[in-house]
């Protein structure tokens, strides 16, 4: 039995009742009348036509693919960020090449090289490699980390978020506060959360302490800090600002195990805006990052026709969200 030939663009044109050039423009994402576009897309679906994306790449120099490099999607904030980046790309008929580093700095460099070999149109990355080299031949946007004026960075207002957390705790009656964070040793945008918090505490005359631990340090060091400020069931602090919601949730559980009531004895504010199951109740009171806006800014920047002239830092506003770990 003779095998049926695969449908061609000419077959699609005949099926749709349009010119061959119209089919070509639809396939290549060029502007055509809405009625013509619908007819061509319906004909493509009926015939099962598949166009050669490699040939399109050769003609246009574009793959419509963006690489996204991120530690993982176990962290709820990273998962939400990836979701919104993917949705922003989908709206622009682009695909995402997703790469998980699991905080392995050598894998970051490997993924960048792999992305370049696959001729992606750009790379969006949240990286932790202190020696990372940004490729000069592909558009590159970072999240939360400033490299140079030629590499756009998208971040939320981390300094303002720390400042807001201190003011909110003071407004809610806190008289002695502390900041806790477990993070990379890199100087990056999230480092400014501590700076903003301290600045506001000094401004407000609010007594404070800080605990800064590097990634990989055991939770027992936080336990030691908490116990050193706990005597006869009384905790020295009545307000805590914690660098991420995930860590805040762990600290709150531990405080309650030690008999410290939250928020009655100590009010706790985290940072990120994580919600249970992704879209339900907040897990803690928090300074919320505008995750969808961060994703949109990353995608619109990486796809900009004027990439070389976009701002080196795009800083987006944050806001406070009640999540049951502060008073009223």
Secondary structure, DSSP 8 states (H G I E B T S, - for coil): --------HHHHHHHHTS-HHHHHHHHTT----HHHHHHHHHHHHHHT----HHHHHHHHS---EEEEEES-SSSHHHHHHHHHHHHHHHHTT-EEEEEE-TT-HHHHHHHHHHHHHTT-SEEEE----TT----TTS-EEEES---BTTB-EEEE-HHHHHHHHHHHHHHTT-SEEEEEEEE-SS--GGGHHHHHHHHHHHHHT-EEEEEEEETT--THHHHHHHHHTEETTEES-SEEEESSHHHHHHHHHHHHHTT--TTTT-EEEEEE--BGGGTSSBSS-EEE--HHHHHHHHHHHHT-TTGGGS-SEEEE--EEE--SSS--
